[in-house]
Amino acid sequence: MKVISVENLSFKYRRARSYSLKDVSFEVKKGELLGVIGPSGSGKSTLCLALNGIIPNSIKGEFSGDVVIRDPRTGEEYNTKETPVSKLPTVVGLVLQNPESQLFNMTVEEEVAFGLENLGLDRNEILRRLRWALEVTGLRGLEKEFPPNLSGGQQQRLAIAAVLAMRPAILVLDEPTSQLDPVGKREVLGLVSLLRKEHGMTVVLVEHHTDYVFRFADRILVMDDGGIVLEGTPREVAEEAETLRKLGIKLPASLEISHELRKRGIIESPAFTEEELLSRIGGPSG
């Protein structure tokens, strides 16, 4: 089932000289993890804002094309340019790269409950969703904490918890680890894997951490200058290593090494992990 259909999407911000998105088209299936990579300024964040209707409903500009979201639970379809922004968070949850821009309540539990109260849910349902969201994000026990006192990884997980509590079918993450240390990166990306595995969520992940994208994404979009320049499975995109290098996209170390080994005739296809690379060249895997 297709849950996202983007057709000929173009967008230019007010007073901008050029379009941030140019004739973008793609689809996302239910349960899929779509990785989106590309250099800074390629249109990735603008695309995320378009997937839940902030563009064009809250952020104005020159908009053309269609973004159609289908709720897999009900089959209902929403064209974002015709749907109020307030309607979409229960279908498409958006987490921005800077969690501080999304956190504004005095405690962790108030942060997660805020959106639920705006939905007009009864107290028992709010408490059920609050407990679930904190449990799945590993934040149980921190209900009374002041969000700015949390670590970077915890703040990002709190931003995700507040979105998850709305029970969206689709999660859009715009570079959620860009400001985190290695521990925080592992926390957040581990949570993404958990949500897919145990809750079957559809995920659109914009991420500079290409090791994770190439290892876990079902498909990858490569963006540059507002358009899609490559699209395919991780193995298909990995075959275009030279194009990725020209765009300034850092490949995982295992891919860089395997491409060099393939040039020398030692292996035949790219390796996505160190373990896979070692097995190909006959080295120890553990």
Secondary structure, 3 states (H helix, E strand, C coil): CEEEEEEEEEEEECCCCCCCEEEEEEEEECCCEEEEECCCCCCHHHHHHHHCCHHHHCCCEEEEEEEEEECCCCCCEEEHHHCCHHHHHHCEEEECCCHHHCCCCCCHHHHHHHHHHHCCCCHHHHHHHHHHHHHHCCCCCCCCCCHHHCCHHHHHHHHHHHHHCCCCCEEEEECCCCCCCHHHHHHHHHHHHHHHHHHCCEEEEECCCHHHHHHHCCEEEEEECCEEEEEECHHHHHCCHHHHHHCCCCCCHHHHHHHHHHHCCCCCCCCCCHHHHHHHHCCCCC
